[in-house]
């Protein structure tokens, strides 16, 4: 059977960045995120806001190696990074005064991945 590879150039660059950062800073969290992003779309995380609300507290920093969906509510502010975000989720995040950053921005601000939670 032939192995399929990702064709999204943005995702390929992000995976390379995460693997490089993991090696240079000895931060295994970025390797874990890269491995999850390298999976096929059907195996990547699709996380609802209700799950994020249940498993986080105020001022947490979380990363979702997939897409954030808009089902549910968010009762507190936090910093969220994800590969993709639905329009409804974006509206609800701004309503809850949560901060959305891209994964490369999070890696730049926090190169060692300290205090970052992964939600799958």
Order of alpha helices (4+ residues) and beta strands (2+ residues): alpha-alpha-beta-alpha-beta-beta-alpha-beta-alpha-beta
